[in-house]
Amino acid sequence: MIGLVSTILSDNERLKNKVDVLLAQYQACNATRDHYDSVRWIMGSIFIGASLAALSMSFTDHITAVQVLFIAIFSIALLVIWIKYDDHVQPWIDTSLELAKKTENDLSDLGLNLRLHHLIRNEDEKQHKTRKGRNIRRYLVLVVVIAWAVRLMMLL
């Protein structure tokens, strides 16, 4: 009888430890995803702002066509660097999200029902159906490149 009680206690202890580990993993996944997502948009706002500031700087007096071309290359290079960084961290964000979803399912199997990512997934599917926010980077780059093309044509 004592052996059965200690087995039950140890099973409960193992279950509690497993739940604690899964909850810590879930928290780490969300923190990682939030970190990389916020850093890429902070960098984006800085690089996009600098790119547009360079465009406005090209309209100052006493600036030559060569200088405007140099500034244009620098401005577009800032956008390319940000896009490359965005592409670089996107797999980490996706991996964190997928691991969090898997952890949610594991916790659900153990009786804890965390459905945050199911809500996120539903909202994401809704966004994909309406195509909202899907091409933000493309539109942004297109607008900046067109603005620079117009600016360079103004020099002619």
TITOR-581032 format. One record per atom (N, C-alpha, C, O): residue in three letters; y, z, x. Coordinates in steps of 0.2 Angstrom, whole numbers, padded with zeros to 4 digits, always signed. Each point is the difference from the previous one (the first is absolute). Layout:
BEGIN
ALAYZX...
END
This chain:
BEGIN
MET-0006+0000+0004MET+0006+0000-0004MET+0006+0000+0004MET+0005-0004-0001ILE-0005+0008+0007ILE+0006+0000+0004ILE+0001-0006+0003ILE+0006-0002+0001GLY-0011-0002+0001GLY+0000-0006+0004GLY+0003-0005-0005GLY+0004-0004+0002LEU-0005+0004-0009LEU+0002-0005-0005LEU+0008+0001+0000LEU+0004-0004-0001VAL-0002+0011+0000VAL+0007+0002-0001VAL+0004-0003+0007VAL+0005-0003-0001SER-0008+0004+0007SER+0004-0002+0006SER+0000-0008+0000SER+0005-0002+0002THR-0010-0001-0005THR+0000-0008+0000THR+0005-0002-0005THR+0004-0005+0002ILE-0003+0008-0007ILE+0005-0002-0005ILE+0007+0001+0003ILE+0004-0004-0001LEU-0003+0010+0004LEU+0006+0001+0003LEU+0002-0005+0005LEU+0006-0002+0001SER-0011+0001+0003SER+0002-0005+0006SER+0001-0007-0003SER+0004-0004+0003ASP-0007+0002-0009ASP+0001-0006-0003ASP+0007+0000-0003ASP+0004-0005+0001ASN-0002+0010-0004ASN+0007+0001-0002ASN+0005+0000+0005ASN+0005-0004+0000GLU-0007+0007+0006GLU+0005+0000+0006GLU+0000-0007+0003GLU+0006-0002+0001ARG-0011-0002-0001ARG+0000-0007+0002ARG+0004-0004-0004ARG+0004-0004+0002LEU-0005+0005-0009LEU+0004-0004-0005LEU+0007+0001+0001LEU+0004-0004+0000LYS-0002+0011+0001LYS+0007+0001+0001LYS+0003-0003+0006LYS+0006-0002+0000ASN-0010+0003+0006ASN+0002-0003+0006ASN+0001-0008-0001ASN+0005-0003+0003LYS-0010+0000-0006LYS+0001-0007-0001LYS+0006-0002-0004LYS+0004-0005+0002VAL-0003+0009-0007VAL+0006-0002-0005VAL+0007+0001+0005VAL+0004-0004-0001ASP-0004+0010+0005ASP+0006+0001+0004ASP+0001-0006+0005ASP+0006-0002+0001VAL-0011+0000+0002VAL+0000-0006+0005VAL+0003-0006-0004VAL+0004-0004+0002LEU-0007+0002-0008LEU+0002-0005-0004LEU+0007+0000-0002LEU+0004-0005+0000LEU-0002+0011-0002LEU+0007+0001-0002LEU+0005-0001+0006LEU+0005-0003-0001ALA-0007+0006+0007ALA+0004-0001+0006ALA+0000-0008+0002ALA+0006-0002+0002GLN-0011-0001-0003GLN+0000-0007+0002GLN+0004-0004-0005GLN+0004-0005+0002TYR-0004+0007-0009TYR+0004-0003-0005TYR+0007+0001+0002TYR+0004-0005-0001GLN-0002+0011+0003GLN+0007+0001+0001GLN+0002-0004+0006GLN+0006-0003+0001ALA-0010+0003+0005ALA+0002-0004+0006ALA+0000-0008-0002ALA+0005-0003+0003CYS-0009+0001-0007CYS+0001-0007-0002CYS+0006-0002-0003CYS+0004-0005+0001ASN-0002+0010-0006ASN+0007-0001-0004ASN+0006+0000+0005ASN+0004-0003+0000ALA-0005+0008+0005ALA+0006+0001+0004ALA+0000-0006+0005ALA+0006-0002+0002THR-0011+0000+0000THR+0000-0006+0005THR+0003-0006-0003THR+0004-0003+0002ARG-0007+0002-0008ARG+0003-0006-0004ARG+0008+0001-0001ARG+0003-0005+0001ASP-0001+0010-0004ASP+0007+0002-0001ASP+0004-0001+0006ASP+0005-0003+0000HIS-0008+0005+0006HIS+0004+0000+0006HIS+0001-0007+0002HIS+0006-0002+0002TYR-0011-0002-0001TYR+0000-0007+0002TYR+0005-0004-0005TYR+0003-0004+0002ASP-0004+0005-0008ASP+0004-0004-0005ASP+0007+0002+0000ASP+0004-0005+0000SER-0002+0011+0001SER+0007+0002+0001SER+0003-0002+0006SER+0006-0002+0001VAL-0010+0002+0005VAL+0003-0002+0006VAL+0001-0008+0000VAL+0005-0002+0003ARG-0010-0001-0006ARG+0002-0008+0000ARG+0006-0002-0004ARG+0003-0004+0002TRP-0002+0008-0007TRP+0006-0001-0004TRP+0007+0002+0003TRP+0005-0002-0001ILE-0006+0008+0005ILE+0006+0002+0003ILE+0002-0005+0006ILE+0005-0002+0001MET-0011+0000+0003MET+0002-0005+0005MET+0002-0006-0004MET+0005-0004+0003GLY-0007+0002-0008GLY+0002-0006-0004GLY+0007+0000-0002GLY+0004-0004+0001SER-0002+0010-0003SER+0007+0001-0002SER+0005-0001+0006SER+0005-0002-0001ILE-0007+0005+0006ILE+0004+0000+0007ILE+0000-0007+0002ILE+0005-0003+0002PHE-0011-0001-0001PHE+0000-0006+0002PHE+0003-0006-0004PHE+0004-0004+0002ILE-0005+0005-0009ILE+0003-0004-0004ILE+0008+0001+0000ILE+0004-0005+0000GLY-0002+0011+0000GLY+0007+0001+0000GLY+0003-0002+0007GLY+0006-0003-0001ALA-0009+0003+0006ALA+0003-0002+0007ALA+0000-0008-0001ALA+0004-0003+0003SER-0009+0000-0006SER+0000-0007+0000SER+0006-0003-0004SER+0003-0005+0001LEU-0002+0009-0007LEU+0006-0002-0004LEU+0006+0001+0003LEU+0005-0003-0001ALA-0005+0009+0005ALA+0007+0001+0004ALA+0001-0005+0005ALA+0006-0002+0001ALA-0011-0001+0002ALA+0000-0005+0005ALA+0003-0006-0003ALA+0004-0004+0003LEU-0006+0002-0009LEU+0002-0005-0004LEU+0008+0001-0001LEU+0004-0005+0001SER-0002+0010-0004SER+0007+0001-0001SER+0004+0000+0006SER+0006-0002+0000MET-0009+0004+0006MET+0003+0000+0006MET+0002-0007+0003MET+0005-0001+0003SER-0009-0004-0006SER+0001-0006+0003SER+0006-0004-0004SER+0002-0005+0002PHE+0001+0009-0006PHE+0006-0003-0004PHE+0007+0003+0004PHE+0005-0002-0003THR-0006+0005+0008THR+0006+0003+0003THR+0004-0006+0004THR-0003-0005+0001ASP+0009+0006+0000ASP+0004-0005+0003ASP-0002-0001+0008ASP-0003+0005+0003HIS+0005-0010-0001HIS-0001-0002+0008HIS-0007+0001+0002HIS-0002+0003+0005ILE-0003-0006-0009ILE-0007+0000+0001ILE-0002-0007+0001ILE+0001-0004-0004THR-0005+0003+0009THR-0002-0007+0001THR-0006-0002-0003THR-0004+0005-0003ALA+0002-0011+0002ALA-0006-0002-0003ALA-0006+0002+0003ALA-0005+0002-0003VAL+0005-0002+0010VAL-0006+0003+0004VAL-0001+0007-0001VAL-0006+0003-0001GLN+0012+0001+0000GLN-0001+0007-0002GLN-0003+0001-0007GLN-0004+0005-0001VAL+0006-0009-0003VAL-0002+0001-0007VAL-0008-0002+0000VAL-0004+0003-0004LEU+0002-0008+0008LEU-0007-0002+0000LEU-0004+0006+0003LEU-0005+0002-0002PHE+0008+0001+0007PHE-0003+0006+0003PHE-0001+0006-0005PHE-0006+0003+0000ILE+0011-0002-0003ILE+0000+0005-0005ILE-0005-0001-0006ILE-0004+0004-0002ALA+0003-0011+0000ALA-0004-0002-0005ALA-0008+0001+0003ALA-0004+0003-0004ILE+0003-0004+0010ILE-0007+0001+0003ILE-0001+0007+0000ILE-0006+0002-0002PHE+0010+0002+0004PHE-0001+0007+0000PHE-0001+0003-0007PHE-0004+0004-0001SER+0008-0006-0004SER+0000+0002-0007SER-0007-0001-0003SER-0004+0004-0003ILE+0002-0010+0004ILE-0007-0003-0002ILE-0006+0004+0003ILE-0005+0001-0002ALA+0006+0000+0009ALA-0005+0004+0004ALA-0001+0007-0003ALA-0005+0002+0000LEU+0011+0001-0002LEU-0001+0007-0003LEU-0004+0000-0006LEU-0005+0004-0001LEU+0006-0009-0003LEU-0005-0001-0006LEU-0007-0001+0002LEU-0005+0002-0003VAL+0004-0007+0008VAL-0007-0001+0002VAL-0003+0006+0003VAL-0006+0001-0002ILE+0009+0003+0005ILE-0002+0006+0003ILE-0002+0005-0005ILE-0006+0003+0000TRP+0010-0002-0005TRP-0002+0004-0006TRP-0006-0002-0004TRP-0004+0004-0002ILE+0004-0011+0001ILE-0006-0003-0003ILE-0006+0001+0003ILE-0006+0002-0002LYS+0006-0003+0009LYS-0006+0002+0004LYS-0002+0007+0000LYS-0006+0001+0000TYR+0011+0003+0000TYR-0002+0008-0001TYR-0003+0001-0006TYR-0005+0004-0001ASP+0008-0007-0005ASP-0003+0001-0006ASP-0007-0002-0001ASP-0004+0003-0003ASP+0003-0009+0006ASP-0007-0003+0000ASP-0005+0005+0005ASP-0006+0000-0002HIS+0009+0003+0007HIS-0004+0004+0004HIS-0002+0006-0003HIS-0006+0003+0001VAL+0010+0000-0005VAL-0002+0007-0004VAL-0003-0001-0006VAL-0003+0005-0003GLN+0003-0011+0000GLN-0003-0001-0007GLN-0007+0002+0000GLN-0002+0003-0005PRO-0002-0005+0010PRO-0007+0002+0000PRO-0001+0007+0000PRO-0005+0003-0003TRP+0009+0001+0006TRP-0001+0007+0000TRP+0002+0003-0007TRP-0004+0005-0002ILE+0009-0008-0001ILE+0002+0003-0007ILE-0006-0002-0004ILE-0002+0004-0004ASP-0001-0010+0004ASP-0005-0002-0004ASP-0007+0004+0001ASP-0003+0003-0005THR+0002-0001+0011THR-0006+0004+0002THR+0001+0007-0003THR-0005+0003-0002SER+0011+0000+0003SER+0001+0006-0003SER-0001+0001-0007SER-0002+0004-0003LEU+0005-0009+0000LEU-0001-0001-0008LEU-0007+0000-0002LEU-0002+0003-0005GLU-0002-0008+0008GLU-0007-0001-0001GLU-0004+0007+0001GLU-0004+0002-0004LEU+0006+0001+0010LEU-0004+0006+0001LEU+0002+0006-0005LEU-0004+0004-0002ALA+0010-0004+0000ALA+0002+0005-0005ALA-0004-0001-0007ALA-0002+0004-0003LYS+0002-0011+0002LYS-0004-0001-0007LYS-0007+0002+0001LYS-0003+0002-0005LYS+0000-0004+0011LYS-0007+0002+0001LYS-0001+0008+0000LYS-0005+0003-0003THR+0010+0001+0006THR+0000+0007-0001THR+0001+0002-0007THR-0004+0005-0002GLU+0008-0008-0002GLU+0001+0002-0007GLU-0007-0001-0003GLU-0002+0005-0004ASN-0002-0010+0005ASN-0006-0001-0003ASN-0005+0005+0002ASN-0004+0003-0004ASP+0004-0001+0010ASP-0005+0005+0003ASP+0002+0007-0003ASP-0004+0004-0002LEU+0010-0003+0001LEU+0003+0007-0003LEU-0002+0000-0008LEU-0002+0005-0002SER+0002-0011-0001SER-0002-0001-0007SER-0007+0001-0001SER-0002+0004-0005ASP-0002-0006+0010ASP-0007+0001+0000ASP-0002+0008+0000ASP-0005+0002-0002LEU+0010+0001+0006LEU-0001+0008+0001LEU+0003+0004-0006LEU-0001+0006+0000GLY+0004-0010-0005GLY+0003+0004-0006GLY+0007+0001+0000GLY+0003+0002-0004LEU+0000-0005+0010LEU+0008+0001+0000LEU+0002-0007-0002LEU-0002-0005+0002ASN+0007+0005-0007ASN+0002-0007-0002ASN+0007-0001+0002ASN+0005+0002-0004LEU-0004-0005+0010LEU+0007-0002+0002LEU+0001-0008-0001LEU-0004-0004+0003ARG+0008+0002-0008ARG+0000-0007-0002ARG+0007-0003+0002ARG+0002-0004-0003LEU+0001+0007+0008LEU+0006-0003+0003LEU+0000-0007+0001LEU+0004-0004-0002HIS-0009+0002+0006HIS-0001-0007+0003HIS-0002-0005-0006HIS+0002-0006+0000HIS-0005+0009-0005HIS-0002-0005-0006HIS+0007-0001-0003HIS+0001-0006-0003LEU+0003+0011+0002LEU+0007-0002-0003LEU+0004-0005+0005LEU+0003-0004-0003ILE-0004+0005+0009ILE+0004-0004+0005ILE-0003-0007-0001ILE+0004-0005+0000ARG-0011+0004+0000ARG-0003-0006-0001ARG+0002-0004-0006ARG+0001-0006+0000ASN-0001+0010-0006ASN+0002-0003-0006ASN+0007-0003+0000ASN+0002-0005-0002GLU+0003+0009+0005GLU+0007-0002+0001GLU+0000-0006+0005GLU+0004-0005-0002ASP-0008+0005+0007ASP+0000-0006+0005ASP-0002-0006-0004ASP+0003-0005+0001GLU-0008+0006-0005GLU-0003-0006-0004GLU+0005-0003-0004GLU+0001-0006-0001LYS+0003+0011-0003LYS+0005-0002-0004LYS+0006-0004+0004LYS+0002-0005-0003GLN+0000+0007+0009GLN+0005-0003+0004GLN-0003-0007+0002GLN+0004-0005+0000HIS-0010+0004+0002HIS-0003-0006+0002HIS+0000-0005-0006HIS+0001-0006+0001LYS-0002+0008-0007LYS+0000-0004-0006LYS+0007-0003-0001LYS+0001-0005-0002THR+0004+0010+0003THR+0007-0002-0002THR+0003-0003+0007THR+0006-0003-0001ARG-0010+0003+0006ARG+0003-0003+0007ARG+0006+0003+0003ARG+0003-0003+0004LYS-0002+0009-0007LYS+0006+0004+0003LYS-0001+0002+0007LYS-0005+0003+0001GLY+0010-0004+0003GLY+0000+0003+0007GLY-0005-0004+0004GLY-0001+0002+0006ARG-0002-0007-0008ARG-0005-0003+0004ARG+0003-0004+0006ARG-0004-0001+0005ASN+0009-0002-0006ASN+0003-0005+0005ASN+0007+0003+0003ASN+0004-0004+0003ILE-0003+0010-0003ILE+0006+0003+0003ILE+0002-0002+0007ILE+0005-0003+0001ARG-0010+0003+0003ARG+0001-0002+0007ARG+0002-0007+0001ARG+0004-0002+0003ARG-0008-0002-0007ARG+0001-0008+0000ARG+0007-0001-0002ARG+0004-0004+0003TYR-0002+0007-0008TYR+0007-0002-0003TYR+0005+0003+0005TYR+0005-0003+0001LEU-0006+0009+0001LEU+0005+0003+0005LEU+0001-0005+0006LEU+0006-0002+0002VAL-0011+0000+0001VAL+0000-0005+0006VAL+0003-0006-0002VAL+0004-0003+0004LEU-0006+0000-0010LEU+0003-0006-0002LEU+0008+0000-0001LEU+0003-0004+0002VAL-0001+0010-0005VAL+0007+0001-0001VAL+0004+0000+0007VAL+0005-0003+0000VAL-0008+0007+0004VAL+0003+0001+0007VAL+0000-0007+0004VAL+0005-0002+0003VAL-0010-0002-0004VAL-0001-0006+0004VAL+0005-0005-0003VAL+0004-0004+0003ILE-0003+0004-0010ILE+0004-0005-0003ILE+0007+0002+0001ILE+0005-0004+0002ALA-0003+0011-0002ALA+0007+0002+0002ALA+0001-0002+0007ALA+0006-0003+0002TRP-0010+0003+0003TRP+0001-0002+0007TRP+0001-0008+0000TRP+0004-0002+0004ALA-0008-0001-0008ALA+0000-0008+0000ALA+0007-0002-0002ALA+0003-0004+0002VAL-0001+0008-0008VAL+0007-0002-0002VAL+0005+0002+0005VAL+0005-0004+0001ARG-0005+0010+0002ARG+0005+0002+0005ARG+0000-0005+0006ARG+0005-0002+0003LEU-0011-0001-0001LEU+0000-0004+0006LEU+0003-0007-0002LEU+0003-0004+0004MET-0004+0002-0011MET+0002-0006-0002MET+0008+0000+0000MET+0004-0005+0000MET-0001+0011-0002MET+0007+0001+0000MET+0003-0001+0007MET+0006-0002+0000LEU-0010+0002+0005LEU+0003-0001+0007LEU+0001-0007+0001LEU+0004-0002+0004LEU-0008-0002-0007LEU+0000-0008+0001LEU+0006-0003-0003LEU+0001-0006+0001
END
